[in-house]
Amino acid sequence: MMRFPFRQELVLEGRNLLLRSLRRQHAEALFFIVDRNRNDLLQSFPILCSEVISTARARVWITERQRMQKQGQQLVFSLISRDDGAMVGYLAAVHIEHRVPKCELAYFMDAAYRGRGYMKEALELLLDLLFEGLNFKKVLCRVAPENEPSLRLLEGLGFEREGLIRNDFRSGQGQIGDCVYLGKLPA
């Protein structure tokens, strides 16, 4: 079993992607994909959108996530395409609770790279690390009910709907919305 929290950079290698621990050198690429996808992200990632408003602010945001990773509170990855070396998305295990252990996933894909199977591959890599490498007992996701592509993706990976939680989330536009809770247990 691996030891967590990770003090060193973590790299998970897939067929089409590398998942790399998010580092300060990713700040420019992170700002670029957040800015390019800001309208889409505002609904589900209001804090990210409000804080990552420049490359300099992206560095600050990344530094805080690195601190949280060192404390064992989360794992945060940049998704790097093997084809062109571009950062194509973001994936994190957040709200890690070590007593169980369990966590919640947060992720997004740059619109220019959607539909290529990258997020499925990234989630498979992270789920393998969480369940096999770190012996997690549960992984959760909260998804807006209207986000059918994400719901299909998660259910295809073996997540089960655990319920609709009403008035569970505030969007970047200030609206309160519902979330579908999905959970996955180790096989």
Secondary structure as GFF3:
##gff-version 3
##sequence-region A 1 187
A	DSSP	beta_strand	11	13	.	.	.	ID=ss1
A	DSSP	beta_strand	17	21	.	.	.	ID=ss2
A	DSSP	three_ten_helix	24	26	.	.	.	ID=ss3
A	DSSP	alpha_helix	27	36	.	.	.	ID=ss4
A	DSSP	alpha_helix	38	44	.	.	.	ID=ss5
A	DSSP	alpha_helix	46	51	.	.	.	ID=ss6
A	DSSP	alpha_helix	55	70	.	.	.	ID=ss7
A	DSSP	beta_strand	75	81	.	.	.	ID=ss8
A	DSSP	beta_strand	87	97	.	.	.	ID=ss9
A	DSSP	beta_strand	102	109	.	.	.	ID=ss10
A	DSSP	three_ten_helix	111	113	.	.	.	ID=ss11
A	DSSP	alpha_helix	118	128	.	.	.	ID=ss12
A	DSSP	pi_helix	129	133	.	.	.	ID=ss13
A	DSSP	beta_strand	138	143	.	.	.	ID=ss14
A	DSSP	alpha_helix	148	156	.	.	.	ID=ss15
A	DSSP	beta_strand	160	170	.	.	.	ID=ss16
A	DSSP	beta_strand	176	184	.	.	.	ID=ss17
###
